[in-house]
Amino acid sequence: MANQSRDFLVIDSLVKSCYRDTKSCNKALLQINNYQKNAAVNKKFSCQTRLLGLEANLIMATNSNFKRKEAKNIVDAIKKYC
């Protein structure tokens, strides 16, 4: 879960690398999806919802539909809820 600061830093780093180079978005999506599935298994639905939103945002980024401010807001919410 992203409740550990290390996990949050990993997620934040993955998002930043995706926005710097969209080729890295697939790696970011796979890792964030693992966090999302873990949140579901642990019934952390507020966390899971935010991770799903982040995944959607990164999918849009792969299509050059950048929404960095939204991504930052989602990452901040993940820090709070996960």
N, C-alpha and C positions, 0 to 999 in steps of 0.2 A: 504494500500500500504506500501511497505517497505521503503518509503521515510522518515519515522520517525525513529530516531535512535533506539527507543524501538523495532520496528518491525524488523529492521536489526539485533539487538541483539538476538531476538527470533529465527530468521532464522539461525543465526550463531550457536546458542546453539543447535538447532535441528539437524543440520548437525554434529556437534561434538559428540552429544550423539549417533547418528546413527553409526558413525565410531567407537565409543567405544563399543557399544553393538548393533549388527544388529537387535535385537528384537525390538528396539525402532524406526527402520526405517519406519515402517508403520504409526506410529503416525506422524513422521516428514513429510512423503509424503502427508498425509491428510491435514496437516496444510499448507504446501507449496503449495499444489494444490489450497487451498482456496485463497492464495495470488495471484496465477497465474490467477484464474478465475476473481478475482477483477481487476487485471491489464487489462485483456481483455475487461471487461465491461467499464473500463475507457479509453480504447484505448491507453494504455501505452504498445505498442507492443515491444519496446526494452526491457522493464522490463519483459514482459510476456515471451519473447524468452529465457531470461536468467533463469527465474524460471523453464521453461520447461526443459532446459538443466540440471539444478540442480536436478529436479525430475528424469531424466534419470540416472544421476550419482548415486543417492541414490538407484534406482532400481538395478543398477549393484552392489552396495555395499551389498544389501540383498543376492546377489548370491556370496558373498565373492570376488568380482572383484573390489578391492579397488583402487580408483584413487583419493587419498587425495589431491594431488597437483592440479588436475583439479577442484576438489570441491572448494578448496580455491580460485582459480582464478575466478570461477563462482560467489562465494559469494562476492568477491571483486567487480566484475562487477555489481552485484545486488545493492551493496551499491552506486555505481556510477549512475546507470540508473533507479533505482526504487524510 
